[in-house]
Amino acid sequence: MELKVDDLQVDCSDQGKEEEILLVGSRICKLAASGDLIGLKSATDELGIGSAAGPALSVDDLFDSNGFNPLMRSAAIDRRSPSIQGQVECARHLLVTCGADPDASGAKQASGFRALHLAAETGNEEVARLLLAAGADRDAQTVDDCWTPLMLAVIGDQLGVARLLLQCQADAALRDSSGRTAEDWAVRLGRCEVLNVLRRDLCEVCRTDDVAVTFRPCGHRTTCRRCCVLLTVCLSCNRPIEIKEGQLEAASADDEASSTSTEPVPIDQQQLDERFQCRVCMSSSVGVAFGCGHQACRGCAKQLTACHMCRRSVDTRIRLYN
C-alpha cells in the first residue's frame, strides 16, 4: 500500500502505521546510502518533508530495519566509495532542505550511534565536515561502549577525520566504557600516524602546524611560527605581546634559504591565500580570532555568536593584523 503524505500525520503508536513508516524509512535510507540525490529529493518532496506545510513526522523519525536514520545512512559510506560525492550531496540535502538534526541518534538497536560516529568510523570526511558545521556534538558518546567520534576515527585508522575532529577541539581525554582514551586505542592498535596527530601540540589559530613560539612577558605557547605574526595579544590571557621567541625573521629565513640552495624557492600563492581565507564566506581574508583560536573575516565575525568550527560560544574577538 502506498503511503501518502496525509498518512504520515498519525500517532506512531499504531502498529500498522509503524510498519508502513518503516517501509518509507527504509526507502529513504536506501536512497541516501546509494547517493541518489535526485531520487532522495523526489521522495522527500513527495512526503512533504522540508516544506513549510510538511507532515508532523520529520526525516529524523524515519529509520531502516537496522535503526539508522537517512542522515546516518549517508554518513556510513566508506570514503573510497565511487558514489561518495552523491552521499555528501544527500547529507547536505537532508541537513539544509529537510532540516535533519545532526545529533539525532538512531533507533534503540543503533546503540546511540549518530551520523558523526559513522562518518568518523568510515572516514567520510566531507560528511563529517558538514555535520560539524551544522552543530553536531563532536564529543557525543555511544550508549553501550561510550565511544566518541574521535575514538572511532582512531579505531578505523581514519587520519583525515581524526585531524578534523581535533581541529574542532574534540576532547581526546574522554574515556570509553573500558576506560580507554583515543590515544590508548591508537597505541593498542598501532595507529602510528593518528597517534602522532593526537600527541602533537597544535597551533590554536590554524590547528595544523605545531606550536613553536613563546610569547613574552606572559610565557604562553599557543601558535606556530607563521600564525604568530598575526597576533598582537596572547590568545590565552589577552596580554599584549612584547616578544615572540621562536618567530622566523624574514631576514634570517632568507639567509637560511640562500645558504642551503642556489635555486629560488617557489611560493604557492594560492595555498597561502587559502590558508588565511575565511571559512564562513570563503571570499575574504581572516581578520578576527575568537577565544577558541579559530578565525573568520571581520564581516562574518560580527555576525557569529558561536564559532563556526567548534561551536563554542564567542565571547572574545581579537583583531588580527597582517
C-alpha positions, 0 to 999 in steps of 0.5 A: 500500500502506498503511503501518502503524505496525509498518512504520515500525520498519525500517532506512531503508536499504531502498529500498522502505521509503524510498519508502513513508516518503516517501509518509507524509512527504509526507502529513504535510507536506501536512497541516501546510502546509494547517493541518489540525490535526485531520487532522495529529493523526489521522495522527500518532496513527495512526503512533504518533508522540508516544506513549510506545510510538511507532515508532523513526522520529520526525516529524523523519525524515519529509520531502516530495519537496522535503526539508522536514520537517512542522515546516518545512512549517508554518513556510513559510506566508506570514503573510497566509495565511487558514489561518495560525492552523491552521499555528501550531496544527500547529507547536505540535502537532508541537513539544509532542505529537510532540516535533519538534526545532526545529533539525532541518534538512531533507533534503540538497536543503533546503540546511540550511534549518530551520523558523526560516529559513522562518518568518523568510523568510515572516514567520510570526511566531507560528511563529517565536515558538514555535520560539524558545521551544522552543530553536531556534538563532536564529543557525543558518546555511544550508549553501550561502549561510550565511544566518541567520534574521535575514538572511532576515527582512531579505531578505523585508522581514519587520519583525515577525520581524526585531524578534523575532529581535533581541529574542532577541539574534540576532547581526546581525554574522554574515556570509553566504557573500558576506560580507554582514551583515543590515544590508548586505542591508537597505541593498542592498535598501532595507529602510528600516524593518528597517534602522532596527530593526537600527541602533537601540540597544535597551533590554536589559530590554524590547528595544523602546524605545531606550536613553536613560539613563546610569547613574552612577558606572559610565557604562553605557547599557543601558535606556530611560527607563521600564525604568530605574526598575526597576533598582537595579544596572547590568545590565552590571557589577552596580554599584549605581546612584547616578544615572540621567541621562536618567530622566523625573521624574514631576514634570517629565513632568507639567509637560511634559504640562500645558504642551503640552495642556489635555486629560488624557492617557489611560493604557492600563492594560492595555498597561502591565500587559502590558508588565511581565507575565511571559512564562513564566506570563503571570499575574504581574508581572516581578520578576527580570532575568537577565544577558541583560536579559530578565525573568520573575516571581520564581516562574518565575525560580527555576525557569529555568536558561536564559532563556526568550527567548534561551536563554542560560544564567542565571547572574545574577538581579537583583531588580527593584523597582517 
